[in-house]
Amino acid sequence: MRSGGKILVEALLANGADFGYCVPGESYLDLLDALYDVRDAFSLIVCRHEGGAANMAEAYGKLTGRPGLAFVTRGPGATHASIGVHTAMQDATPMILLVGQIPREMMGRGAFQEVDFAAMFAPLAKWAAQIESAARIPEFINRAYAVATSGRPGPVVLAIPEDVFEERSDAPVAAPAPQGRAGVDAVTVRALHDELAHAERPLLIVGGGPWSATASHDLAQFAQANTLPVLVEFRCQDYLDNAHPSYVGELGLGLDKTLADRVRDADVVLALGARLGDVVTDGYQLFHVPEPKQRLLLVSPDPDELGRVYRPAVGVAADPAAVIAALRASPPIEEQRWAPITAGMREEYRRRGAATPHVVRGVDLAAVVRELRERLPRETIVTNGAGNYTVWVRRYFPFHEFGTQLAPRSGAMAYGLPAAIAAKLLHPDRPVVCFAGDGCFAMASSELATAAMYNAAILVIVVNNGMYGTIRMHQERRFPHRVSGTDLANPDFAALAQACGAFGARVERTQEFAPVLEAALASGRPALIEVIVDRHVLTPSFTLPEGAA
């Protein structure tokens, strides 16, 4: 006979769990006590905010392909963590959120911090449920792992009442059944191959999940053998080495007009895992709804995605990694009429990455990103949240290996810092750099103390322009010269870092950055460099008029 908390820990370990991220709560004290006994086998990372814990779990899921675990308490704890669940759902990331719930006998009375979590998380998660007895914990945990990793991966939320953690049971814990993935048959592979062979202007779009380093290798081999141009979904730049001759750019926010025209002009588009949502399709403008003029070959691990918005010419419900592996094994297409188009798109991509905006005041952010690009190795993991500052990262920092870009396709702020901490704890020998705007960083700044507590020697670049820059850009376009609700008065971020026990420095001129970077990297501690940028330069291509800032 063991407590529900003990049974839960056994079930998690049986599923291969090794990390968990939490803010403690009285609703799951028995679980915390059970984790004490396995502290040599399981790393429990104590965070400063449930949003940070959920984002760390989501980042773990992105990096490993296994569900990231977050433990939070009821009411405000779970609602704080909901942003990480939303990101996992949007980004196809395996994740499990475990919520301590009020005791069963109090439910339905409006008790302290009572929420119906199965109802609350139903639209945010692949599966949300409540475990009503300790004896059923192994069953629910095994199912949670299966749901989180099957088909199109995503989050699972399980609420566990406080008294279920305390309840004793002799429930056996068994290892889960092997996880299977939907393969692809030879006839379908032949059909996809023939569609590409008959094309004049083919295009590959990759994204979503599940994906892996092996899939990236297969993609690189297949694209090179057939000189096919490859575009990646928003914030999936690490799916193909950006130095590869077939890599031609990212379909994301602020889409370049030349690249948009290339997509519209394609006659055959093979989409591997990408959802083709509004960001990827420039507001559903690149493909006609519901019948694209391009022949759309859509491969998705989730059959519900086939025909959700677009009616594909060929729809394949299969693991995109299995499909690209099968295509790689196929003979190269004999007549590659599109080779000059691929070369032209590659040159257009190169020119976009070479252009630099004119900066009069403050730090040239393009120069900062390029300095980091030259100074850091290929395996560096780069994280960010949301904001206009990310445009510089996307444009000027090339990604060469799968698993080196951690960024929320959900567009969530406050993601970069927690994600960087999770990445560094998982890969202590690899450099990890977090980019954050001043507004983005302030939302998660308390997790800098978490980084110091665990000596996670990440590097944080805080881009400070004293405003919510993305919203100011949209505001200026719609309501010019009527600034409302977008200015920020910031603390001294470098001093804040030092107060947490991290390296902290402030850079106000471009030429100051390189020596400060060397000092930060040599410190052996978490490090933060605050860079003061020109308020007028909101993106590499959008600048406010003089006097407007």
N, C-alpha and C positions, 0 to 999 in steps of 0.2 A: 504494500500500500504506500503510495506516494502522493504528495500534494499535486494539485493541478499545475502549480508553478513548476514543480520538478518534472512532471510529465511533458509540459510544453518545452522545456529546455532540452529534454531527451529527444523529442520529436524534431526540434530545429537542428540539433547536432546530427541526427540520422539523415537529414536532408543536406548535410554539408555546410551548415552555417558556421561562419568564423568571425564575422563582424556584426555589431548592432549599434545603433545610434539612439540615444534616449535623452529625454528630460524626465527625471524621476517623479513618480506620483504615488500617493498613498493607496491608489486603487490597484496597484500591482506590486505591493511589497513582497509577496510570496515569490513572484518571478525574480525580483532583484536578489532575494535571498538564495534562490536556486542557482542563479548565475554566479554567485560567489564561489560555489563548489567547482565550477568549470572555468575559472578565470585563466587557467593556463592554456585552455583550448579555444576560448572564445573571448574576443576583445570587445568590451562594452565601452563605447565612447560617449562620455557625458557632455552634452551640448548645453548652450545657454538659451536656446529658443527652440520650440518644437518645429518651426519652419526650417531651421538649420538642420535639425536631426533628419527631417524628411528629405531635404535636399541632399544630404550626405548619403542617405540610403538610395536615393534615385541615382546619384553619381556612381555609387558602387555597382548598381545594376547595369548601368551603361558600360562600365569598364570590364565587368566580368561575365556578363550574360546570365548571371545567377541573381535571384531576387535579393535586393537590398532590404535590410530589416530596420524598421524604426519602431521604438516603444514609446508610447505617450499615454498620458492620463486622459480621463473623460472631459467632456465639456470644452473649455478653452484650449486644453492641450490638443485634442483632436482637431478642433477647428483651425488652430494655428498650423497644424501639420497638413491640412487639406491642400495647400498650394503644391506641396511635393507630390501628392497623389495626382493632382491635375496635370502636372508636368509629365509624370510617368505615363499617364493615359495618352496625352498628346504625342509624346516622344516614343511610344512603344517600348517602354523600359520595364523589365520585371522588378517588382517591388512588393513587399508585404508590410502593411502598417498594422500593428497590434495595439489595440486601445483598451486600457483598463476601464471597466464600466461599473456603474453603481450595482449594489447587491440585487439579486433577482427579486427578493421580496419587496423592494422599494419601487420597482418599475411601474410606470403608469400613474404615479402620484405627483409628478412634477418635482421629484426630489432634487437635492443639491447637485447641479451640473448634469442633470439627466438630459440625454439626447438619444433619439432613435438613430443609431449610426448606420444600420442597414438601409434605412430610408434616406438618410442624409448623403451617404456616399454612393448610392445606387447609380446616379448619372456620371459620377466621377471615376468609378473603378470598374474593372472587368467583373468583379464579384465582391459583394459586401454582405456579411452575415454576422450572427452572434452565436457564440458557443455556449450552450445551455448546461453542459455537464462536463466534469473533468474526464469522464470515460471516453468522450468523443473528441478530445483534443487531438490525438494522433490522426484521426480520420480527417478532421478539418485542416490540419497543417499540411498533410500530404496533398490534399486537394488544392490548397492554396498554392503550393509550389507548382503543381501541374497547370493550374489555370494561369498563373503569372508568366509561365514560360511557353505555353502552347500557342499555336497559331501566331497571331500578332501579339507579342508580349505586352504586358501591362500590369497595373497595380491591383492588389487584393487588400481589402480591409476587413479585419476580424476584431469584433468587440468581445471582450471576455469579462464577465461580471467578477467583481472582487471576491465574492464567496466561491466562485468556481476555481479561482486560483488557490483558495484555501481548502477546497473539498478534496478528500482523499479517495484514491481509486487504484485498482491493480491493473488498469488498462495497459495492454502490451503496446510497445512501440516497434514498428516495423519499418525497414527501409522502403522508400517509395518505389513504384514500378518504373522501369526505364522510360525516359521521355522520348517519344517518337516525333518525327516531323514529316509533314506531307512531302513526299518525293514527286518526281515528274517522270512521265513515261517517255519512251523513245519517240513515239509518234508526235507528241506535243513538242519535243525538242526539235524534231525535224521541221515541223510547221513554223516554229519561230525562226529557225535558221533560214528556211526558204523565203519567209517574209523579208528578212534583211537582205538576202541575196538578190531579190528583185527590186530593191529600193534604189532610188537615185540620190536621195538626201536623207539617209537614216540618222537617228539620234538615240542615244541611250540616256535614260534618267534613272539614277539609283538613289535609294534612301530608305528610311523606315527601319524596320527590324523584323526578324533577327538578322544580324550581320556579324562578321567576324574577320579576323586577320586572314584566315584562309580564303574567305570569300573575296576579300580585297585583292589577294594574290591572283585568284582565278579571274577576277574582273580585269586586272592589269594584263594578264596573258591573253585573254580573249580579245580585248580592245586592241592590243598591239598587233596581234596576228591578223586582224581584220581592219586596221586603221580606222576604227569607229570613234566618233567624237562622244565623249561622256560628260554629262552634266550631273551634278549632285544636288540633292534636296537641301533646303535651308539648314545650315549647321550640320551638314554631313560631309564636310570638306575632307575629313580623314578617311573616307571610304575608298579613295584612290589617291595615290601619291600625286601631289600637285605638280611635280616635275615630270610626270608621265606625258609623253607626246599626245595622248588622247584626252587628257584632262583639259576641259575648255571652260570651266567655271561653275558657279553656284546659282541655283534658282532661288533667290531670296528677296528680302525687302529692298526696295529701291532698285529694281531690276534695270540693268543697262538696256537702252533701246535697241542697240545692235544685236544683243543676245536675244532679246524678246523676238525680234524679227527672224532670227535664225530658227527659233522654235516654231514660229508660225509657218515658216517656209518648208519645214521638214515634211517629207511624205510618209515616213514610217517612224514611229516613236515606240521604243521598247522601254517600258517603265518597270523597273525591278524593285519592288517593295515600297516605292514612293506613293504617298496617298493622293497626290495631285489636288491638294487643298488650295485655299485662296492665296496663300503666300507663294507656293510653288508655281501657280498658274497666273500670277499677277492679277489677282481678283477675278479668277475664272475667265480671263481674257485671252489666254494663249491657245485654248482649245474651245471650240464651239460646244455648247451644252444643248442637248445631251449627246449629239453626234459630231465628234471632232472631224474636221476635214482631213487631218492626218490619219493614217491607219494606226490606231492605238493598240499596242500589244501590252496588256496589263497583267503583271504577275504580282500576286498578293498572297501572303500566308492566311489571310482572312477572306473566306468566300463572300462575306457581306460587303467587302470593299468593291467587288466586281459589279459595276453598274450603279454604285451609290450616286455618283454624279454623271459620269461619262459612260456611254455604251461602247465598250471596246470591240474592235474587230476580232481580237482573240483575247479571251480571258482565261487566266490560268490560276487556279487556287493551289499554290504550292509554296514551299520555302524558297525565297529568292536565292539563297545561297546554294541550294541544290540545283536550281535552274542554271545559274551562272557556271557551276562546276560542270554540268552536262554540256553546256554550250562550249566551254573551253575545250572539252574533249572532242568536239566536232571538228571536221576538216575546215581549214580556212576558206572563206568565200573566195572564189576564183577571180571574179572580175570586180575589183574594188573601185568603182567609178567615183566614189565620194572622197577619195584620198586628198584631193586639193581643197575640198571644203573643210575637212578636219584640220589641215594645216593652216587654213585661213582663220578658223575659229580659235586655234591655239595661239596664233599671233595676236588676235584681238584680245584674248585673255592676258597675254603678256603685256600688251600696251596698257590695259586697265590697271594692272598692278604696278606699272612704272610711273604713272602720273601722280604728281604730288601737288597739293594745294599750296598757294602762296600764304605764308604765315608771317604776319608783321610783329605781333606781340606774343609773349609767352613761349611755351615749348611746342616745337613741331612734333606732333604725335606720330606722324609717318616716320620721322627720324628715330623716335623712341622704339617703335615696333621693328624697324630695320636693324637697329643696334641689337635688340634682343634676338632677332633672327640670325644675325652673324655670330653672336656670342654663345648661344645655347645649342646643344646637340639635337639631332633629329628626333630623339625619343622624348623630348620635352613635352609634358602635358600642359595644355593651355586651356584655361577655363574663363568663362565670363557670364554675366547675367544678361540684362537687356538695357538698351540705350544706344544713342547715336555713336558713342565711343566704339561700339563693337564693329562699326563699318571699317574703321582703320585696321582692326585685327583681321577681319575677313579678307580685306583687300591686300594687306602688306605682309601678313605672316603665313607662309606656306606650310601645309601639313603633309608629312611624308609617310607616316605610319598610322595604321588603324588604332584607335584608342587614345589618340593624342589631342582630340578636341572634345571638351565637355562644355556644352552650351545648350540652353533650353530651347527647343523648337516651339515650346509653349509661349515664349516671349516673357518669361517670368523674371522680374528683378530679384536681387538678393540671392541669386543662385551661385555665382562664381566663387565666393569665399568658402562656403561650406563644401562645395564640390572639390575645390583645391585641397582642402584638409583631408577629405575622404581619399582623394587620389594619392596624396603624399603618404598617408598611413598605410595604404595598400601597396604603394611602390616607393619605399623610402629612398632607394638609390637613384631615382629619376628626378630631374628638375621639374618643378611644378610652378607655373606662373598663372596668377589670377589677374585679369583686367576687370576693373570696376569703375563706373562713373561715381561721382560724389553722391548722388542720390541713391544709386544702386548699392554702394558700399555701406552707406549709413543704415540701410535697412537690415544689414546682417553684421554690423561691425562688432557686436558682442562676441561673435565666434572667433575673433582674433585672440581672445583669451583662451578659447579652446585650443587653438593652434599652439599657443605658448605652453599650455598645460601638458600637451602631449609632444612637445618639441617637434612639431610638424614644420620643418624649415621651408615653407612656401615663400614665394615672392609675390607681393601684391602691388600692382600698379594702379593707384587711384587717380583717375583723370578728373581734375577739378576745374569746372567752368562756372560754378556757382548757380546752376540752374538744372531743372529737368529738361535737358536739351532736346529730346525727341518731341516732347509735347510743345516746347517753345517753337520748334520748327513748324509743326502743324499749325500752331496758333498764328505764327507770322504769315503763313500762306493764306489762312482764312480770315484772320482779323489783324492785319498789319498795324504795328505801333500801338496795340492795345494789350500790353503785357499784364496778365492776371493769373496768379496762382502757380507760377512756374519758377520764380526766383528762390534761391536757397541762401541761407546764412550758415556757413559750415564751421565746425570746430577745427582745431589744428590736428589734422589726421596723423601727422608724423608724431606729435606729442602723445596722441592717443595710443599709437603703436608702442611707444616707449613705456607708457604707463602699464601696458599689458606685458611688458618684458620682451618685446620684439624690437628689432632694429627699425628705426624710423627716420626718414629724411624728406626734405622738401626741395623740389627742383623748380626753378622759375625761368631758366634759360636752357636752350637745347644743349649747349656745349657742357653744361654741368652734369648731364645725365650719365654719361659713360663712366666717369670716376665714381659716382655715387652707386651705380650698378655694381661695380667691382667690390666696393665696400659691403654692399648688401649681401652679395653672394658669398663673400669671405666671412661673414659674421657667424655662419653656422646656426643661425636662429631664424624663426619667422621674421620676414622683413617686409617693410612697407615703404614705397617711394611715392610720395604725393607729387604729381606733376601739374603745374598750373598752365592751362591752355587758354588760347584766345577765345573769348566768349563769342566773337563774331563768326568763327568757323565751326559750324554745327555738323557738317559732314565734309568729306573731301570735295564735294561738288555743290554744297549749299552754304553760302556765306551771308550773314546779316549785313545790311548797309551800315555805313559809319554812323554812329550815334544811336543805333537801334538797340544796342546791347545794354 
